Amino acid sequence: MGAGIPHNGAVGGMLPAGPGMATPFASSQVDMGSNVAPSEANSTRVLAIVFALFFASGLAAVAAALILLLGFLAWNRDANQNSGVVKAGPEHVRDSGLVEDPDLQQVIARQQRRRQDEIDNTVKDPMAEMFGGIGAGPVTVFTKGPGREQYRQIEILCNSVGFRKRASIVKDRAYVEIVPAARCRLVFQGNVPVKSWVTGGDTVTCSFEPSIVCR
């Protein structure tokens, strides 16, 4: 039995660990002194990264706010300028003092309208809207000269007031007691009827050759 046990007292052939000697658990031991400094460095790096992220986010937020502020100021300035703009009216034409030649067609058209207005005012005399109105009066017609023997009767027509009256020619004279104050047609009835114009209150003398003339 004594032969199985080494002389140095080691159990199972294992030698006690001594100074400078390796043990089976040497690889599993933690070097406390060597791991402390790297942990602190890693923490510092993490904090630096976090602060850098916060700083970059702050810069981005400030830049975005500055861009929004500049955009709002520019929009507000344009809105104020547009609100003060007054729409211009028709462009004023400066009077050069030169008189342009009138349009001949316009001049003729104005003259024609004026002439037509005069005719309308004469034919449609407001004083003669009713038969016997203010201004109405008798009409006396005398005949003279060659050709008067062809006519024995006259007729007065006032279309504007619906008046119509006939009278016989006796001793070269025809008489209608009242005629409206309007431009009325005077018609001599005969072989070849002839026409002229009268108004209430007229006294006229008519000749027939070469054409009818009443004055």
Residue frames relative to the residue before (quaternion, step in Angstrom):
aa qw qx qy qz dx dy dz
M 1.0000 0.0000 0.0000 0.0000 0.00 0.00 0.00
G 0.6444 0.5356 -0.3233 0.4397 3.51 1.01 -0.67
A 0.6144 0.5622 -0.3601 0.4204 3.53 1.15 -0.53
G 0.6543 0.5310 -0.3222 0.4314 3.67 1.14 -0.55
I 0.6953 0.4404 -0.2757 0.4966 3.60 1.08 -0.35
P 0.4221 -0.7047 0.4992 0.2759 3.58 -0.69 1.03
H 0.6227 -0.5927 0.3901 0.3298 3.41 -1.31 0.51
N 0.6744 0.5066 -0.3235 0.4288 3.58 1.08 -0.42
G 0.5581 -0.6475 0.3667 0.3672 3.59 1.19 0.12
A 0.4259 0.7006 -0.4830 0.3073 3.64 1.13 0.28
V 0.3634 -0.7362 0.5354 0.1983 3.47 -1.04 0.94
G 0.8527 0.0737 -0.0741 0.5118 3.58 -0.91 0.93
G 0.6544 -0.5456 0.3059 0.4247 3.56 1.06 0.54
M 0.5359 0.6058 -0.4125 0.4191 3.61 1.25 0.11
L 0.3046 -0.7571 0.5562 0.1568 3.44 -0.96 0.97
P 0.5074 -0.6317 0.4779 0.3392 3.58 -0.97 0.66
A 0.4885 -0.6643 0.4829 0.2948 3.49 -1.04 0.78
G 0.0820 -0.7921 0.6045 0.0223 3.39 -1.02 0.90
P 0.7202 -0.4080 0.3063 0.4702 3.41 -1.28 -0.03
G 0.8267 0.2073 -0.1655 0.4962 3.55 -0.90 0.96
M 0.6353 0.5217 -0.3341 0.4611 3.52 1.24 0.00
A 0.4457 -0.6937 0.5073 0.2507 3.59 -1.06 0.84
T 0.2011 -0.7590 0.6081 0.1167 3.47 -1.21 0.68
P 0.6483 -0.5206 0.3663 0.4177 3.64 -1.17 0.30
F 0.7301 0.4214 -0.2351 0.4838 3.61 1.11 -0.57
A 0.3621 0.7658 -0.4738 0.2409 3.55 1.24 0.23
S 0.6666 0.5198 -0.3110 0.4345 3.60 1.04 -0.77
S 0.7022 0.4736 -0.2700 0.4579 3.58 1.14 -0.54
Q 0.5224 0.6427 -0.4184 0.3728 3.55 1.15 -0.05
V 0.3743 -0.7259 0.5424 0.1969 3.58 -1.09 0.81
D 0.3178 -0.7339 0.5723 0.1815 3.45 -0.97 0.99
M 0.2577 -0.8197 0.4962 0.1244 3.54 0.00 1.34
G 0.6689 0.5204 -0.3124 0.4291 3.53 0.94 -0.75
S 0.7034 0.4743 -0.2719 0.4543 3.58 1.02 -0.73
N 0.6975 0.4896 -0.2834 0.4399 3.74 1.09 -0.46
V 0.5395 0.6483 -0.4098 0.3475 3.65 1.05 -0.30
A 0.6921 0.4851 -0.2876 0.4505 3.63 0.79 -0.90
P 0.6605 0.4929 -0.3376 0.4548 3.74 0.78 -0.73
S 0.6259 0.5344 -0.3542 0.4441 3.66 0.96 -0.65
E 0.6651 0.4872 -0.3073 0.4752 3.55 0.92 -0.84
A 0.6349 0.5279 -0.3311 0.4567 3.62 1.00 -0.72
N 0.6489 0.5130 -0.3180 0.4633 3.56 0.99 -0.83
S 0.6390 0.5180 -0.3263 0.4657 3.59 0.97 -0.80
T 0.6473 0.5192 -0.3207 0.4567 3.56 0.99 -0.82
R 0.6431 0.5171 -0.3251 0.4620 3.56 1.00 -0.82
V 0.6500 0.5220 -0.3221 0.4487 3.62 0.92 -0.87
L 0.6584 0.5014 -0.3106 0.4676 3.55 0.95 -0.90
A 0.6454 0.5249 -0.3260 0.4491 3.57 0.98 -0.82
I 0.6497 0.5109 -0.3163 0.4656 3.56 1.01 -0.84
V 0.6468 0.5207 -0.3205 0.4558 3.60 0.97 -0.88
F 0.6704 0.4892 -0.3012 0.4696 3.56 0.90 -0.95
A 0.6323 0.5299 -0.3343 0.4556 3.60 1.02 -0.75
L 0.6444 0.5125 -0.3215 0.4676 3.58 1.03 -0.81
F 0.6518 0.5066 -0.3159 0.4677 3.57 0.95 -0.87
F 0.6556 0.5173 -0.3089 0.4552 3.57 0.97 -0.87
A 0.6630 0.4930 -0.3064 0.4728 3.59 0.97 -0.85
S 0.6376 0.5150 -0.3324 0.4667 3.60 1.02 -0.76
G 0.6443 0.5201 -0.3226 0.4585 3.57 1.02 -0.82
L 0.6443 0.5147 -0.3205 0.4660 3.58 0.97 -0.83
A 0.6559 0.5065 -0.3163 0.4618 3.58 0.96 -0.83
A 0.6528 0.5048 -0.3219 0.4642 3.59 0.99 -0.81
V 0.6474 0.5097 -0.3201 0.4676 3.59 0.98 -0.83
A 0.6538 0.5077 -0.3190 0.4615 3.59 0.93 -0.85
A 0.6563 0.5038 -0.3175 0.4633 3.62 0.94 -0.84
A 0.6506 0.5068 -0.3183 0.4675 3.58 0.98 -0.85
L 0.6480 0.5184 -0.3202 0.4570 3.59 1.00 -0.80
I 0.6459 0.5092 -0.3195 0.4705 3.59 1.00 -0.80
L 0.6531 0.5055 -0.3138 0.4683 3.60 0.96 -0.84
L 0.6494 0.5176 -0.3200 0.4560 3.58 0.97 -0.83
L 0.6604 0.4967 -0.3100 0.4702 3.60 0.91 -0.88
G 0.6501 0.5139 -0.3228 0.4572 3.58 0.98 -0.81
F 0.6539 0.5069 -0.3169 0.4636 3.59 0.97 -0.83
L 0.6531 0.5090 -0.3217 0.4592 3.59 0.93 -0.82
A 0.6561 0.5001 -0.3186 0.4669 3.60 0.96 -0.81
W 0.6565 0.5011 -0.3145 0.4680 3.62 0.96 -0.82
N 0.6583 0.5113 -0.3145 0.4542 3.57 0.95 -0.86
R 0.6387 0.5228 -0.3280 0.4595 3.59 1.02 -0.75
D 0.6611 0.4926 -0.3126 0.4717 3.59 0.95 -0.85
A 0.6428 0.5254 -0.3333 0.4469 3.59 0.99 -0.79
N 0.6553 0.5056 -0.3145 0.4648 3.59 0.98 -0.81
Q 0.6469 0.5122 -0.3222 0.4642 3.57 0.99 -0.77
N 0.6836 0.4834 -0.2973 0.4589 3.58 0.93 -0.86
S 0.6373 0.5368 -0.3394 0.4365 3.59 1.06 -0.69
G 0.7039 0.4580 -0.2739 0.4688 3.59 1.12 -0.50
V 0.5273 0.6335 -0.4170 0.3831 3.56 1.27 -0.04
V 0.1745 -0.7690 0.6094 0.0825 3.59 -0.86 0.98
K 0.4536 -0.6938 0.4899 0.2701 3.52 -0.80 1.05
A 0.3979 -0.7251 0.5154 0.2240 3.50 -0.84 0.99
G 0.4297 -0.6898 0.5217 0.2596 3.53 -1.07 0.76
P 0.7693 -0.2977 0.2408 0.5114 3.55 -1.21 -0.33
E 0.5399 -0.6447 0.4384 0.3173 3.49 -0.95 0.90
H 0.4215 -0.7120 0.5058 0.2440 3.52 -0.85 1.03
V 0.2781 -0.7538 0.5765 0.1486 3.55 -0.86 0.99
R 0.3621 -0.7496 0.5159 0.2022 3.52 -0.61 1.10
D 0.3907 -0.7147 0.5376 0.2182 3.51 -0.94 0.97
S 0.2267 -0.8081 0.5347 0.0984 3.53 -0.52 1.21
G 0.5210 -0.6498 0.4131 0.3682 3.56 1.24 -0.19
L 0.5849 0.5693 -0.3745 0.4400 3.56 1.27 -0.09
V 0.2934 -0.7473 0.5750 0.1579 3.54 -0.98 0.86
E 0.3145 -0.7628 0.5369 0.1757 3.54 -0.63 1.15
D 0.5645 -0.5876 0.4558 0.3583 3.51 -1.18 0.59
P 0.4457 -0.6999 0.4800 0.2848 3.61 -0.80 0.91
D 0.5225 -0.6095 0.4976 0.3285 3.50 -1.23 0.60
L 0.4414 -0.7290 0.4573 0.2544 3.56 -0.58 1.17
Q 0.6508 0.5197 -0.3272 0.4464 3.60 0.93 -0.79
Q 0.6467 0.5068 -0.3259 0.4677 3.59 1.02 -0.74
V 0.6284 0.5314 -0.3343 0.4594 3.58 1.02 -0.78
I 0.6633 0.4954 -0.3040 0.4713 3.59 0.92 -0.93
A 0.6504 0.5182 -0.3245 0.4507 3.60 0.95 -0.86
R 0.6504 0.5066 -0.3231 0.4648 3.60 0.98 -0.78
Q 0.6465 0.5144 -0.3218 0.4625 3.57 0.98 -0.82
Q 0.6539 0.5082 -0.3165 0.4625 3.57 0.98 -0.82
R 0.6488 0.5031 -0.3265 0.4683 3.59 0.97 -0.79
R 0.6457 0.5196 -0.3237 0.4564 3.58 0.97 -0.84
R 0.6587 0.5072 -0.3060 0.4640 3.57 0.99 -0.87
Q 0.6546 0.5057 -0.3111 0.4680 3.56 1.00 -0.83
D 0.6269 0.5303 -0.3356 0.4616 3.58 1.04 -0.75
E 0.6443 0.5155 -0.3289 0.4594 3.58 1.00 -0.78
I 0.6466 0.5106 -0.3198 0.4679 3.57 1.00 -0.82
D 0.6618 0.5087 -0.3114 0.4542 3.57 0.92 -0.92
N 0.6631 0.5029 -0.3132 0.4574 3.56 0.95 -0.82
T 0.6556 0.5029 -0.3156 0.4666 3.56 1.12 -0.63
V 0.7009 0.4640 -0.2701 0.4695 3.53 0.89 -0.99
K 0.7718 0.2816 -0.1427 0.5519 3.57 0.98 -0.89
D 0.0228 0.8212 -0.5652 0.0752 3.51 0.65 1.13
P 0.4144 -0.7277 0.4770 0.2669 3.63 -0.59 1.05
M 0.5972 0.5688 -0.3677 0.4298 3.61 1.19 -0.39
A 0.7440 0.3804 -0.2095 0.5079 3.56 1.25 -0.38
E 0.2602 0.7803 -0.5301 0.2060 3.58 1.09 0.61
M 0.7613 0.2231 -0.1408 0.5923 3.54 1.17 -0.56
F 0.5366 -0.6069 0.4736 0.3456 3.52 -1.04 0.75
G 0.8002 0.2234 -0.2005 0.5193 3.51 -0.86 1.01
G 0.3798 0.7348 -0.4860 0.2823 3.58 1.23 0.35
I 0.7332 -0.3943 0.2955 0.4687 3.53 -1.36 0.00
G 0.7559 0.3357 -0.2719 0.4920 3.59 -0.83 0.97
A 0.5324 0.6105 -0.4217 0.4075 3.60 1.21 -0.24
G 0.0997 0.7977 -0.5878 0.0900 3.55 -1.15 0.62
P 0.6577 -0.5070 0.3648 0.4211 3.61 -1.25 0.08
V 0.2227 -0.7335 0.6245 0.1499 3.52 -1.32 0.43
T 0.0828 -0.7809 0.6188 0.0180 3.56 -0.88 1.03
V 0.0878 -0.8006 0.5927 0.0024 3.56 -0.81 1.10
F 0.1194 -0.7683 0.6268 0.0501 3.56 -0.88 1.06
T 0.1978 -0.7615 0.6053 0.1209 3.57 -1.15 0.68
K 0.0421 0.7902 -0.6097 0.0444 3.54 -1.13 0.68
G 0.7616 0.4096 -0.2911 0.4092 3.50 -1.38 0.30
P 0.7217 -0.4306 0.3165 0.4400 3.55 -1.34 0.10
G 0.7528 0.3827 -0.3039 0.4411 3.57 -1.14 0.71
R 0.5469 0.6378 -0.4144 0.3498 3.59 1.14 -0.36
E 0.5963 0.5983 -0.3636 0.3928 3.61 1.16 -0.56
Q 0.5805 0.5984 -0.3766 0.4038 3.60 1.23 -0.32
Y 0.7501 0.3942 -0.1931 0.4947 3.62 1.16 -0.47
R 0.1308 -0.8173 0.5610 0.0147 3.53 -0.88 1.04
Q 0.7931 0.2010 -0.0784 0.5696 3.54 1.20 -0.24
I 0.1816 -0.7472 0.6239 0.1392 3.56 -1.28 0.49
E 0.1343 -0.7533 0.6357 0.1022 3.53 -1.34 0.37
I 0.1633 -0.7750 0.6060 0.0746 3.56 -0.90 0.96
L 0.0781 -0.8016 0.5925 -0.0179 3.56 -0.75 1.16
C 0.0251 -0.7684 0.6394 -0.0077 3.59 -0.79 1.05
N 0.2002 -0.8367 0.4995 0.1023 3.56 0.15 1.30
S 0.6109 0.5881 -0.3608 0.3883 3.60 1.05 -0.68
V 0.7878 0.2375 -0.1324 0.5527 3.60 1.14 -0.58
G 0.5125 -0.6858 0.3988 0.3287 3.54 1.28 0.25
F 0.4296 0.6966 -0.4642 0.3387 3.57 1.09 0.74
R 0.0734 0.7740 -0.6249 0.0705 3.58 -1.06 0.85
K 0.1116 0.7984 -0.5766 0.1324 3.54 -0.77 1.08
R 0.1706 -0.7774 0.5990 0.0879 3.59 -1.07 0.86
A 0.0100 -0.7762 0.6304 0.0014 3.53 -1.26 0.57
S 0.4418 -0.6952 0.5037 0.2602 3.60 -1.09 0.74
I 0.3999 -0.6757 0.5646 0.2545 3.53 -1.24 0.59
V 0.0255 0.7924 -0.6046 0.0773 3.53 -0.56 1.21
K 0.8327 -0.0725 -0.0082 0.5489 3.56 -0.69 1.22
D 0.6926 -0.5211 0.2502 0.4314 3.52 0.85 1.19
R 0.6810 0.4319 -0.2996 0.5099 3.55 1.10 0.64
A 0.0457 -0.7566 0.6522 0.0106 3.54 -1.12 0.90
Y 0.0861 -0.8132 0.5756 -0.0057 3.51 -1.01 0.85
V 0.0719 -0.7540 0.6525 0.0245 3.58 -1.00 0.95
E 0.4629 -0.7554 0.3890 0.2525 3.55 -0.51 1.23
I 0.8100 -0.0297 0.0274 0.5851 3.62 1.03 -0.64
V 0.0186 -0.7719 0.6338 -0.0464 3.53 -0.95 1.02
P 0.5344 -0.6393 0.4377 0.3377 3.62 -0.91 0.81
A 0.5073 -0.6284 0.4976 0.3164 3.54 -1.24 0.51
A 0.4519 0.6369 -0.4822 0.3970 3.51 0.51 1.28
R 0.5640 -0.5669 0.4596 0.3864 3.55 -1.28 0.25
C 0.0120 -0.8345 0.5467 -0.0676 3.56 -0.32 1.32
R 0.4814 -0.6639 0.5003 0.2779 3.53 -1.16 0.68
L 0.1728 -0.7562 0.6262 0.0787 3.56 -0.98 1.01
V 0.0411 -0.8143 0.5776 -0.0405 3.57 -0.52 1.22
F 0.2380 -0.7420 0.6127 0.1318 3.55 -0.91 1.01
Q 0.2699 -0.7755 0.5555 0.1312 3.56 -0.64 1.17
G 0.3177 0.7279 -0.5561 0.2450 3.60 -0.80 1.07
N 0.7942 -0.2511 0.2019 0.5152 3.55 -1.24 -0.50
V 0.7735 0.0600 -0.0117 0.6308 3.55 0.94 -0.92
P 0.3048 -0.7838 0.5052 0.1939 3.63 -0.13 1.22
V 0.1068 -0.7655 0.6317 0.0595 3.56 -1.12 0.77
K 0.2537 -0.7976 0.5405 0.0855 3.53 -1.18 0.68
S 0.0190 0.7535 -0.6570 0.0124 3.51 -1.30 0.62
W 0.4596 -0.6749 0.5046 0.2806 3.61 -1.30 -0.23
V 0.0285 0.7686 -0.6392 0.0025 3.56 -1.18 0.68
T 0.2040 -0.7389 0.6271 0.1386 3.54 -1.40 0.25
G 0.6560 -0.5250 0.3576 0.4076 3.53 -1.13 0.61
G 0.7633 0.3224 -0.2642 0.4937 3.57 -0.83 1.07
D 0.5366 0.6433 -0.4004 0.3714 3.63 1.27 -0.15
T 0.0701 -0.7129 0.6924 0.0868 3.49 -1.40 0.50
V 0.0383 0.8280 -0.5506 0.0986 3.56 -0.44 1.24
T 0.2308 -0.7208 0.6336 0.1606 3.53 -1.34 0.46
C 0.1388 -0.8238 0.5493 0.0188 3.55 -0.70 1.16
S 0.1159 -0.7448 0.6531 0.0727 3.53 -1.13 0.83
F 0.3624 -0.8010 0.4589 0.1282 3.56 -1.13 0.73
E 0.7626 0.3031 -0.2047 0.5335 3.64 1.07 -0.32
P 0.5075 -0.2141 -0.8334 0.0461 1.45 -1.84 1.75
S 0.7703 0.1078 -0.0939 0.6214 3.64 1.26 -0.30
I 0.6207 -0.5706 0.3825 0.3780 3.53 -1.21 0.44
V 0.0239 0.7641 -0.6429 0.0476 3.54 -1.01 0.94
C 0.0510 -0.7965 0.6025 -0.0069 3.57 -0.74 1.12
R 0.0334 0.8062 -0.5874 0.0617 3.56 -0.75 1.10
